[in-house]
Amino acid sequence: MSRMRNALSLVTGSRYGPQTVRGAVGPPPVACAPGGALMITTTEQGRIEGIERRGIWQFRGIPYAAAPVGQLRFRAPQPPEPWEGVRSGATFGSTSWPEPGGVTALLGDEGPGSDEDCLFLNVFTPGCDGGARPVMVWIHGGSFTAGSGSTPWYDGTALAIRGDVVVVTINYRLGALGFLWLGDLDESYRSSGMNGILDQAAALAWVRRNIAAFGGDPDNVTIFGESAGAMSVTTLLATPAARGLFHRAIAQSGAAEHVMSPAVATGVTAAIMAELGVETIDQLLAVDPEALVAAGTAIDASAHLEPGRAAALTGSLPLIFQPVIDGEWLPEDPLVAVAAGRAADVPFMTGTNLDEWHLFRLGGSNLDDHEELLRRLDRIFGDGRRAHARYAATRPEATPSDLWSAVLTDATFRIPAIRLIEARQHASSPTYQYLFSWPSAAFDGVLGSCHALEIPFVFGVLDNPGAEMIMGVTAAPEHQELAVQMQESWLAFARTGDPGHAARPAMRFDLVRELLFDHDGDQRALWDDIL
C-alpha cells in the first residue's frame, strides 16, 4: 500500500482516549429577551444585547479575555472582566495591530480600527433559545500578522441560516504582540511565542463556558480556519491548553509546518530588538505598538528560515512570526504530536486550492527564464529536468512562472497537508481531504484557483464586493450552487464529523464535483525525501 494510500484511508486505533473538560460548562441557556430588533442574553461576564440581520442574531465585540495591555503585554491571556448593566453587541471590537496592506486591504474590515485591546469575538446565532446547535469557530488567516474576525468575508450569517448552527469569529494577537519569543530573556515570558494561539484557546474556553446562552452546544464545537488560521488549527491539535475545547477541525490551505524552534525565534527577537534599539523586556513594554509592527515588517524573514526547511525555495512563504515550540505551551512539533496520537479522536478535514501560489504572483514574483527555472528545480530536487517533466506533463501550456508557481503551491500548502494526513493514519477518527479547483476569471485568469478563493464559497458571501473582485465575475446560479455544495459539506462535518462524500478519495470542488485518488501523484512523489 502506497504512502498516499495510507494517508487517505480511514483507519482505526488511538493512543489517546476521548478528551474531557473538568468543571462547569457555564451559565445555563437563557432565552433572549426580545426588544424590537434587539435581543439580550446573559454570559458569565454580564448581559449583552444583540442585533438582528436577515433573521440571525449577531452579538459583536464580546471580550473573551482581559485587555492584553500594559504589564499584560507579551503575557498569556487572562480572564475577562465582568461588566455592569447591558453591553451593546452592535459593533465589532478593535483588531490587533496588523501589518499595513496585505489581507486587510484585500478583504476589508468592519471593526473600529486597531488597538492592543483586541481580544474580542463575535457570535452569529439563529436564536438564544436553549437549542443545542453545532458551533463553528472561525480562525482567520493573514500570515500571523494581519486579519481579524470582523472581515465581511467572515460574516457567519449565511452559514447560520443554512445549517442552523452558531458561528463564532475571533480576533487574536498578531505579529510581535502574539508571537515574539521572550522566553530566553525571562522564563516568566515563556508563553510569549504562543500567545496568539493561547488567545485562540482562551476564545474556545469562553465558548465552552458561554455558548449555551447563545443556543449553541458546548459539546459540539468545530474549529475551522484558512492559511495562518489553518496553521493555527493544526497547532491547536497539539496545544495542551486547547485540549477538549473542540471536537472537530477543518484546515483550509494550511498545515502543521509553520512553527519555529526557540533557537530560530531567538534570532528573530534579537533582530527586532536591534531594529527597535532596545535591550530589555521593560524597554519592549514601553514601545509603541505601531513601532513593533514596523520593526517586524523591516526584518528579512528569509534570513531566519529554519535550516533545511525548504530553504532552497526562493520566493516561498517565510513567516517572521510563527508559533514557537517552547516545550511547555507547545511541547513539540505539531506534526510529531499528531503522529504520536494527539487529537486522534478529533475528526479532521483539510484541503488546498489547485493554484494557491497564483495569488502571490500578483506581487510581481513572475519567472520568465526557463533556464533559471531548471536551476531552481535542480537546487530542490537534484534532478531539475526530471521534476520539470513531471510538472509539465499535466500543464502542457504552462510558462516557467506557471510551473514555478505549481512547485511553490506544493511546497507551501499541498505537501504539508499531505504530511499531516499521513501523520493521522492511525487516528481513531476519520480524516477527509478536498481539492478546490474552480478558477477565477480575475486579472485575465491569472489567479486561477488561488489562495483564499474558497472562502466566500464556504461562507456564502459571493455577493460581497471583495469576493466579486477576486472571482472576476458576478456570482451566477452555478457559482451559488457550488457555494451551497461546499457549505453543506462544511456544515455536515460540523454536525457529525462526516462531510457527506465517500471515504478514501479526495473531494474536488468545482462546478462539476468529482472524487479523486492521489491527485498529481507523480508530482507528490518528488517531495517524499524533501518535505
C-alpha positions in Angstrom: 0.0 0.0 0.0 1.5 3.3 -1.0 2.3 6.2 1.3 -0.5 8.2 -0.1 -3.0 5.3 0.0 -2.3 5.1 3.7 -2.7 8.8 4.1 -6.2 8.8 2.6 -7.5 5.7 4.2 -9.9 5.9 7.2 -8.1 3.9 9.8 -8.7 3.0 13.5 -6.6 2.8 16.6 -5.7 5.6 19.0 -3.1 6.4 21.7 -5.4 9.0 23.3 -8.9 8.4 24.5 -11.7 10.9 24.3 -10.9 14.3 25.8 -12.9 15.7 28.7 -13.0 19.1 30.4 -13.4 19.4 34.1 -15.6 22.0 35.8 -18.8 23.7 34.9 -19.6 24.5 31.3 -21.0 27.9 32.1 -24.3 29.5 32.8 -27.5 27.7 31.8 -29.1 28.7 28.5 -31.0 31.9 28.9 -33.7 32.8 26.4 -33.1 36.1 24.6 -35.4 38.8 25.9 -37.0 40.4 22.8 -36.9 44.1 22.3 -37.8 45.2 18.8 -34.8 44.4 16.6 -32.7 43.7 19.7 -32.1 40.6 21.9 -30.5 40.2 25.3 -28.8 37.2 26.7 -26.5 36.5 29.7 -22.9 35.5 29.7 -20.7 34.8 32.7 -19.4 38.4 32.4 -22.8 40.1 32.2 -25.8 40.7 29.9 -25.3 41.6 26.3 -27.7 42.9 23.6 -27.5 41.6 20.1 -28.8 42.9 16.7 -30.8 41.1 14.1 -29.7 40.8 10.5 -31.6 38.5 8.0 -33.1 36.5 10.8 -29.8 35.9 12.5 -28.8 37.5 15.8 -25.4 39.0 15.9 -23.5 39.7 19.2 -20.4 41.6 18.2 -17.4 42.7 20.1 -17.6 40.4 23.1 -14.4 40.4 25.2 -13.2 36.8 25.8 -10.1 37.8 27.8 -8.7 40.8 29.7 -7.2 43.5 27.6 -3.5 42.4 27.0 -2.1 45.9 27.6 0.5 47.4 30.0 2.1 44.6 32.1 -0.1 42.1 30.3 1.7 42.7 27.0 3.5 39.5 25.9 1.7 37.6 28.7 -0.7 34.7 28.3 -4.4 35.8 28.1 -6.1 36.4 31.4 -9.8 36.0 32.3 -12.2 38.8 31.1 -13.6 41.4 33.3 -17.3 41.5 34.1 -19.4 44.5 33.2 -22.4 46.3 34.7 -25.7 46.7 33.0 -26.4 45.6 29.4 -23.4 45.7 27.0 -24.2 46.6 23.4 -23.3 43.9 20.8 -23.9 46.2 17.8 -20.3 47.0 16.9 -17.2 44.9 16.4 -14.3 45.2 18.8 -10.9 46.6 17.9 -8.5 44.3 15.9 -4.9 43.6 16.7 -2.2 45.8 15.1 -1.7 44.4 11.6 1.0 44.9 9.0 -0.2 47.5 6.6 -1.8 46.3 3.4 -2.0 42.6 2.9 -5.1 40.6 3.7 -6.9 43.5 5.4 -6.6 45.7 2.3 -7.9 42.8 0.2 -10.8 41.7 2.3 -11.7 44.9 4.2 -12.7 45.2 7.8 -15.8 46.4 9.7 -14.0 46.9 13.0 -13.3 50.3 14.6 -9.6 50.1 14.0 -6.5 48.6 15.6 -5.7 48.5 19.3 -3.8 46.3 21.7 -7.1 45.8 23.5 -8.2 43.4 20.7 -9.3 40.1 22.3 -12.9 40.1 21.1 -15.2 37.6 19.4 -18.5 37.7 17.5 -21.4 35.3 17.7 -23.9 34.7 14.9 -26.9 32.6 16.1 -30.4 31.7 14.9 -31.6 32.1 18.4 -30.7 32.1 22.1 -33.4 29.6 22.8 -31.6 26.8 24.6 -31.2 24.9 21.3 -28.1 22.7 21.3 -26.8 23.8 17.9 -23.4 22.8 16.4 -20.9 25.6 16.9 -18.3 26.6 14.3 -15.4 28.8 15.4 -13.6 30.5 12.6 -9.9 31.4 13.0 -8.8 34.0 10.4 -5.6 33.9 8.3 -3.2 36.6 7.4 0.4 35.2 7.9 0.1 35.7 11.7 0.5 39.5 11.0 -2.9 40.6 9.7 -6.6 39.9 9.6 -9.5 39.9 12.0 -12.8 38.3 12.8 -14.7 41.3 11.6 -13.9 41.0 7.9 -17.0 41.0 5.8 -15.9 37.7 4.1 -16.3 36.0 7.5 -19.9 37.0 8.1 -21.4 33.9 9.6 -25.0 34.8 8.7 -25.3 32.5 5.6 -23.8 29.5 7.4 -26.1 30.1 10.4 -29.1 30.3 8.2 -28.3 27.3 6.0 -27.2 24.9 8.8 -29.0 26.2 11.9 -25.6 26.5 13.5 -23.9 29.0 15.8 -20.9 30.7 14.1 -18.2 32.4 16.1 -15.4 34.6 14.7 -12.4 35.7 16.8 -9.6 38.2 17.0 -6.2 37.2 18.4 -2.9 39.0 18.9 -0.8 39.3 15.7 2.9 39.8 14.9 5.2 40.6 17.8 2.3 41.1 20.2 1.2 37.5 19.6 4.4 35.6 18.7 7.6 37.4 19.8 9.7 34.8 21.8 11.0 36.3 25.0 11.4 33.0 27.0 15.2 33.1 26.7 15.3 36.6 28.2 12.9 35.9 31.1 11.4 32.5 31.9 8.2 34.1 33.1 7.5 35.2 29.5 7.8 31.6 28.2 4.3 31.8 26.7 5.1 34.8 24.5 5.9 32.9 21.4 2.5 31.2 21.6 0.3 34.0 22.9 -1.6 34.3 19.6 -2.5 30.6 19.8 -3.3 30.8 23.5 -5.6 33.7 22.7 -7.5 31.3 20.4 -7.6 28.6 23.1 -9.0 31.3 25.5 -11.7 32.1 23.0 -12.5 28.4 22.8 -12.6 28.2 26.6 -15.1 31.2 26.6 -17.2 29.3 24.0 -17.1 26.2 26.2 -18.4 28.2 29.2 -20.9 30.6 27.5 -22.1 29.3 24.1 -25.2 27.6 25.6 -26.5 31.1 26.3 -26.5 31.7 22.5 -28.2 28.5 21.5 -25.0 26.5 20.9 -23.8 23.1 22.1 -20.5 23.3 24.0 -20.0 19.6 23.3 -20.1 20.0 19.6 -17.6 22.6 18.6 -15.8 22.7 15.2 -12.7 24.9 14.6 -12.0 25.9 11.1 -9.5 28.4 9.6 -7.7 29.3 6.4 -4.0 30.0 5.7 -2.5 31.1 9.1 -5.9 30.3 10.5 -5.5 26.7 9.3 -1.9 26.6 10.6 -3.5 27.7 13.9 -6.0 24.9 13.7 -3.2 22.3 13.3 -1.2 23.9 16.1 -4.2 23.7 18.4 -4.4 20.0 17.8 -1.1 19.8 19.7 -1.7 22.6 22.2 -2.4 21.3 25.8 -4.4 24.4 26.7 -6.9 23.7 23.9 -7.4 20.0 24.7 -11.0 19.1 25.0 -12.2 22.5 23.9 -13.2 21.5 20.3 -14.4 18.3 18.8 -13.8 18.6 15.0 -11.3 20.6 13.0 -11.0 21.9 9.4 -7.8 23.3 8.0 -8.1 25.2 4.7 -4.8 25.8 2.9 -2.5 25.5 5.8 -0.9 22.7 7.8 1.5 22.0 10.7 4.8 23.0 9.0 4.8 26.7 10.1 6.2 26.6 13.6 9.5 27.8 14.9 12.2 26.4 17.2 13.3 28.6 20.2 16.7 28.9 18.6 15.4 30.4 15.4 12.8 32.5 17.3 15.6 33.9 19.5 17.3 35.2 16.3 14.2 36.9 15.2 13.7 38.5 18.6 17.3 39.8 18.6 16.8 41.3 15.1 13.6 43.0 16.1 15.1 44.4 19.4 18.1 45.7 17.4 15.7 47.3 14.9 13.9 49.0 17.8 17.1 49.9 19.7 16.1 48.2 22.9 17.9 45.7 25.1 15.4 44.6 27.8 11.8 43.4 28.1 11.0 46.5 30.2 12.0 48.6 27.2 9.9 46.5 24.9 6.9 47.0 27.1 7.3 50.8 26.6 7.5 50.6 22.8 4.5 51.9 20.8 2.6 49.0 19.1 2.9 50.7 15.8 6.7 50.7 16.2 6.6 46.9 17.0 4.7 46.4 13.7 7.2 48.4 11.8 10.1 46.5 13.2 8.6 43.2 12.3 8.0 44.5 8.8 11.6 45.6 8.4 13.1 42.2 9.2 14.0 39.9 6.4 12.1 36.7 7.2 14.1 34.6 4.8 17.3 35.3 6.8 15.7 33.4 9.7 14.3 30.3 8.0 14.6 27.1 9.8 17.8 25.5 8.4 16.9 22.8 5.9 13.2 23.6 6.0 12.5 24.5 2.3 15.5 26.9 2.5 16.1 26.3 -1.3 12.6 27.5 -2.1 13.4 31.1 -3.1 10.2 33.0 -3.1 8.3 30.6 -0.8 6.4 31.8 2.2 8.8 32.6 5.1 6.9 33.9 8.1 8.8 36.1 10.5 6.2 35.3 13.2 5.1 31.7 13.9 4.1 29.7 16.9 7.2 28.7 18.9 7.8 25.2 20.1 8.6 26.3 23.7 8.4 22.9 25.3 5.5 23.8 27.6 2.7 25.7 25.8 3.6 23.9 22.6 5.6 20.8 23.8 6.6 19.5 20.4 6.2 20.0 16.7 2.5 19.6 15.9 3.3 17.1 13.1 5.2 14.9 15.6 2.5 15.3 18.2 -0.2 14.2 15.7 1.8 11.3 14.6 2.1 10.2 18.2 -1.6 10.2 18.6 -2.5 13.7 19.8 -6.1 14.7 18.9 -6.5 11.2 17.4 -10.2 11.3 18.4 -10.9 14.6 16.6 -12.4 14.1 13.1 -10.3 16.2 10.7 -10.8 17.7 7.2 -8.1 19.5 5.2 -7.6 20.6 1.7 -6.0 23.1 -0.7 -6.7 25.1 -3.8 -5.3 24.0 -7.1 -3.3 27.2 -7.8 -2.6 28.5 -4.3 0.5 30.4 -5.2 -1.1 32.4 -8.1 -2.4 34.9 -5.5 1.2 35.8 -4.5 2.2 36.2 -8.1 0.3 39.4 -8.2 3.1 41.0 -6.3 5.3 40.6 -9.3 7.0 37.3 -8.5 6.9 36.0 -12.0 9.6 33.8 -13.5 10.2 34.0 -17.3 13.6 32.3 -17.7 13.4 28.6 -18.5 17.0 28.0 -17.5 16.5 29.8 -14.2 13.5 27.5 -13.5 15.7 24.5 -14.2 18.4 25.8 -11.8 15.8 26.3 -9.1 14.4 22.8 -9.6 18.0 21.4 -9.5 18.5 23.0 -6.1 15.4 21.5 -4.7 15.1 18.1 -6.4 18.7 17.4 -7.5 17.4 16.5 -11.0 15.6 19.5 -12.3 14.8 18.1 -15.7 13.0 15.1 -14.2 11.0 17.4 -11.9 10.2 19.7 -14.8 8.9 16.8 -16.9 6.6 15.7 -14.1 5.1 19.1 -13.5 4.9 19.9 -17.3 3.1 16.6 -18.0 -0.1 17.9 -16.5 0.4 21.5 -17.7 1.5 21.3 -21.4 0.8 25.0 -22.0 2.4 26.3 -18.8 5.0 29.0 -18.7 8.1 28.8 -16.4 6.2 31.1 -14.0 3.2 28.7 -14.0 5.4 25.7 -13.3 7.3 27.5 -10.5 4.0 28.6 -9.0 2.9 24.9 -9.0 6.1 23.9 -7.2 5.5 26.6 -4.6 1.9 25.6 -4.2 3.0 22.1 -3.4 5.9 23.1 -1.1 3.9 25.6 0.9 0.4 24.1 1.0 -0.3 20.7 -0.6 2.6 18.6 0.6 2.4 19.9 4.2 -1.3 19.0 4.1 -0.5 15.5 2.9 2.2 15.1 5.6 -0.4 15.9 8.2 -2.9 13.4 6.7 -0.2 10.8 6.8 0.6 11.6 10.4 -3.1 10.8 11.3 -3.0 7.4 9.6 -3.5 5.6 12.9 -6.1 8.0 14.3 -9.3 6.6 15.7 -11.4 9.3 13.9 -11.7 9.9 10.2 -9.6 12.2 8.0 -11.0 13.9 4.9 -9.3 15.7 2.1 -10.6 18.1 -0.5 -9.3 20.0 -3.6 -10.8 23.3 -4.6 -10.3 23.9 -8.4 -12.8 26.4 -9.6 -10.7 29.1 -11.5 -11.2 32.8 -11.0 -11.6 35.0 -14.1 -9.9 38.0 -12.4 -6.8 39.6 -13.8 -7.4 37.8 -17.2 -7.5 34.4 -15.4 -4.1 34.8 -13.8 -5.4 33.9 -10.4 -6.8 30.5 -11.3 -7.9 28.6 -8.2 -5.8 30.8 -6.0 -5.2 31.0 -2.3 -8.2 32.2 -0.3 -10.6 31.9 -3.2 -12.7 29.2 -1.5 -13.5 31.4 1.5 -16.5 33.3 0.0 -17.9 30.0 -1.2 -17.6 28.5 2.3 -19.2 31.5 4.0 -21.8 32.1 1.2 -20.8 35.7 0.6 -20.3 35.6 -3.2 -22.1 38.9 -3.5 -19.6 40.7 -1.3 -17.7 43.3 -3.4 -14.3 41.9 -2.4 -15.5 38.4 -3.4 -16.6 39.6 -6.8 -13.2 41.3 -7.2 -11.2 38.1 -6.6 -13.7 35.9 -8.6 -13.6 38.2 -11.5 -17.3 37.7 -12.2 -20.7 38.4 -10.7 -21.9 35.3 -9.0 -24.2 33.3 -11.3 -26.5 30.4 -10.3 -23.8 27.9 -11.0 -21.4 29.7 -8.6 -24.1 29.8 -5.9 -24.7 26.1 -6.4 -21.0 25.4 -5.8 -21.2 27.6 -2.7 -24.2 25.6 -1.4 -22.4 22.3 -2.0 -19.4 23.5 -0.1 -21.4 24.9 2.8 -23.4 21.7 3.0 -20.1 19.7 3.3 -18.7 22.0 6.0 -22.0 22.0 7.9 -22.4 18.2 7.7 -18.9 17.8 9.0 -19.6 20.2 11.9 -22.8 18.3 12.7 -21.5 14.8 12.5 -17.8 14.7 11.6 -18.6 13.5 8.1 -18.7 15.9 5.2 -21.1 13.6 3.3 -18.8 12.3 0.5 -17.3 8.9 0.1 -14.3 7.8 2.2 -10.8 7.4 0.9 -10.7 9.6 -2.3 -10.4 13.4 -2.1 -13.4 15.5 -3.0 -12.7 18.0 -5.8 -14.9 21.1 -5.6 -15.5 22.8 -9.0 -18.7 23.5 -11.0 -18.7 19.7 -11.5 -17.7 17.7 -8.4 -15.7 14.5 -8.6 -13.8 12.1 -6.4 -10.0 11.9 -6.8 -7.4 9.4 -5.6 -3.8 10.6 -5.2 -4.2 13.8 -7.3 -1.0 14.5 -9.2 0.7 11.5 -7.5 3.8 11.7 -9.7 4.5 15.3 -8.6 3.7 14.4 -5.0 6.2 11.6 -5.0 9.0 14.1 -5.9 8.7 15.5 -2.4 8.9 12.3 -0.4 12.5 12.9 0.7 12.4 16.7 0.8 9.4 17.8 2.8 
